[in-house]
Amino acid sequence: MAVAREGETESSQFAPTLQTTDPSNTKGFSQTLQGTFAESEKVQLSQFSQTLQTPVASHENERRRNWVLNVPEPPGLFSNLKTSFKKTVLRPLENKLQCLGKQPVLALISILNIIFPPLSWCKEYNVTKFKRDILAGLTLASLCIPQSIGYATLAKLDPQYGLYTSVIPPLIYAMMGTSREIAIGPVAVVSLLLSSMIQKLEDPIANPIAYRKFVLTVTFFAGTFQAAFGLLRLGFLVDCLSHAAIVGFMAGAACVIGLQQLKSLLGISNFTNKTDIISVLTSIGNSMHTARKYKKLFWLAAMAPLLSVILSTLVVFLTRADKYGVKIVKHITGGLNPSSVHELQFNSPHTAEAAKIGLIVALVALTEAIAVGRSFATMKGYRLDGNKEMLAMGVMNITGSLTSCYVATGSFSRTAVNFSAGCETAVSNIVMAVTVLISLEFFTRLLYFTPVAILASIILSALPGLINISEAKYIWKVDKMDFLACAAAFLGVLFVSVEIGLLLAVGISFAKIILNSIQSGTEKLGRLPESDLFGDVEQYPIATKTPGALIVRVKSALLCFANVNFIRGRILNLAREEHDEGVIENGDQDLQLVILDMSNLLNIDTSSITALEELQNELESNGMQLALANPRWHVIHKLKLANFLMKIEGRVYLTIGEAIEACLISKNMIPI
């Protein structure tokens, strides 16, 4: 067979033209097909064979095959990166600048709407919405104040730093964020992550000032990374933590936090192991059942922490229980957020570690915030812009690091309270921040006698919301590999450390992606009745094989060194089985052609091309031909560069049906 030179498109150079001058050939072919399939398919197959054996169909198929062979060169990696950067970053900016020169007022308004999303809905804001936001903000503040103090102690910081974090970041987010329900402030998981990673480098008890400076520096780096992700439109990085990993991580963190708070809650200095796991789990289950609240009484759950603080503080003050061993918060520095610019350390020997911790914390905080924001945005029927969210989070944390705040993000529990309280916009965050600011200015002295145990109980009361058992069951039911990532995150956080749990979860998630992309497997295809479609014969038992041809589809998205030898062996085994069946049924070799459906393959490597050459040689030595159907852009390009198309004599086709026509029907290779 003549082989076309690269760039040539004449059909005669790729395959022989279809022979239609001998009527007996057409009749014989139709009779053969009719004898192979069920009686109900006779009319369809007769029409199919007649259609395939017309000069018009042959010319059309040849023209379509040339589409496959003469595709342009695909863009390379750097070209793709450059194009993506232009589309996502430079082009929108260029459009805005061009508009700014032609219509400066409209362009300025558009730019302001991008930077400050609340401007888009402030036109529709009214008194009714403002009343609802005030109620939601006050309800939110009643929960936020005691939680912020508790989370600050969890982060190994003085209580006022939790309150500081509930003032500046919510105000910044209210101006730049796209979520209308999310409640910004300190959260348990981030507080635990900071304390667990930083105290390995700085002791919060022996050197609290150095520890605080380290936390603020980490906060600055976290905000910088978050803002950079938003500006460069790298929202996909947040997806490195899968949903299953988040479920396991949150549950593990909740258990660790709960265990840490038991000492403060119960006033126990030493723990014993004189109990059994059944009793502990039973007690936890009973407590969680008791803690369930009616949805209509959301305000009771929101007000309970503040009421608990007020009542417990009053009891300790009246009875002076602090003199009898009850630990209290003592002095809380009040007033506005002090500047912390001078406390940021960029020349410290631990600066690189601070940046690394900042990156981890930035990803975890973004993941939690965007997850909760998207959930409530879906309920309200609007879209959350992930890139704007990252930019808003970054700016608020950078600003927070300069004003004595540590890493803030969206809180699951407080956002649920905010939503239940009827918030309409991010104004509820402003109301909450102002309320916390007033408390800092005038009421911090009243918290002197607040018992530490009550803060521990407030933290513990927020933990059941982080443990989603029903979601874990759902993950187990749907995808066992996802559940493995979930379990690894949970066990890693619980028994090793927070960062190890995250690493295990991310590692397993990526391993799953890699395994799915290179999974070794093939599917034997057959024609579906009354159609020109081909499907897996195991999935569709009604599919029938094509006489003289074995059609195999590679299940993997990537054909590479890790799976190609297995796939090659599998194809040879299928060909051998098909050949043996033909010998038994017909007394002669029946299999003439192996068609490899490459529609699933996105890319191949050099090892794969070498293996395909070996496959072609082995098939050819046994009197069979190899043909390729529907190769993707990068695949056909690499095969052309490797001169593989010459070795298979140009047998590359757009569809399986065209491959059958060109290689079998036109050459009368189907046994009669």
VENPE-V791155 format. One record per pair of residues at least 24 apart in sequence whose ideal C-beta (glycine too) atoms are under 6 Angstrom apart, sorted by the first residue. I is the first residue (numbers start at 1). J is the second residue. If there is no record, write none. Layout:
I,J
I,J
This chain:
1,649
3,646
3,649
3,650
9,66
9,70
11,62
14,650
15,662
17,58
18,58
18,666
20,53
25,668
26,53
28,672
32,670
32,672
36,547
37,544
41,529
44,530
52,661
52,665
61,658
61,661
64,654
65,653
68,652
68,654
69,652
74,633
74,634
74,637
88,233
116,175
117,178
129,424
132,422
132,424
133,423
133,424
133,425
133,427
133,428
134,431
135,421
136,418
136,421
136,422
136,423
136,428
137,428
137,431
137,432
139,302
139,421
140,183
140,418
140,432
141,432
141,435
141,436
142,302
142,303
142,306
143,302
143,305
143,414
143,417
144,185
144,432
145,439
146,305
146,306
146,309
146,458
147,458
148,186
149,455
150,455
150,458
150,459
151,186
151,191
154,191
155,191
155,194
155,195
156,195
156,204
159,329
159,332
160,332
160,333
162,186
163,436
163,440
164,337
164,404
164,405
165,405
165,406
165,408
166,436
167,337
167,433
167,436
167,437
168,337
168,399
168,400
168,403
168,405
169,396
169,400
169,405
169,408
170,429
170,433
171,433
172,395
172,396
172,399
173,392
173,396
174,426
174,429
174,430
176,392
177,392
178,384
178,385
178,388
178,389
179,373
179,384
180,425
180,426
181,376
181,415
181,418
181,419
181,423
182,373
182,410
182,415
183,411
183,414
183,415
183,418
184,408
184,429
185,408
185,411
187,409
187,411
188,257
189,253
190,365
190,407
190,409
192,253
192,257
193,361
193,498
196,498
197,357
201,350
201,353
213,343
213,345
215,406
216,340
216,343
216,344
216,401
217,344
217,345
217,354
218,354
218,357
218,358
219,397
219,401
219,406
219,407
220,344
220,401
221,354
221,355
221,358
222,358
222,361
222,362
222,397
222,407
223,394
223,397
223,398
225,359
225,362
226,362
226,366
226,390
226,393
226,394
227,391
227,394
227,395
229,390
230,387
230,390
230,391
230,394
233,387
235,386
235,387
238,366
238,367
238,370
240,506
241,367
242,509
244,475
244,482
244,485
244,486
245,485
245,489
245,505
245,509
247,468
247,471
247,472
247,486
248,486
248,489
248,490
249,489
249,501
250,466
251,467
251,490
252,490
252,493
252,494
252,501
253,493
254,463
254,466
254,467
255,494
258,460
258,463
261,456
261,459
261,460
264,452
264,456
265,453
265,456
265,457
288,464
291,464
298,420
302,417
305,458
308,454
309,450
309,454
312,451
312,454
313,449
313,450
316,449
316,451
317,449
326,451
327,452
328,449
328,451
329,447
329,450
330,448
332,444
332,447
334,440
334,444
337,403
337,404
338,404
340,404
341,402
361,407
365,407
365,409
366,390
368,409
369,409
369,410
372,410
372,412
372,415
373,410
376,419
412,465
413,462
413,465
481,512
484,508
485,509
517,557
517,558
518,556
518,558
518,560
518,562
518,563
519,556
520,563
520,566
520,567
521,555
522,552
522,554
522,570
523,553
523,555
524,574
525,551
525,553
532,657
534,656
546,660
547,670
548,592
548,664
548,669
548,670
549,593
549,595
549,660
550,575
550,578
550,591
550,594
551,595
551,656
552,596
553,597
554,600
554,601
557,600
557,602
558,603
559,601
559,604
559,608
560,605
561,607
564,607
564,608
564,611
568,611
568,615
592,669
593,625
593,663
593,664
594,619
594,624
594,626
595,627
595,629
595,656
595,659
596,628
597,629
598,628
598,631
598,635
599,630
601,632
601,635
602,632
603,634
604,635
604,638
609,642
609,644
616,647
616,648
627,651
627,659
627,663
628,652
629,653
629,656
629,659
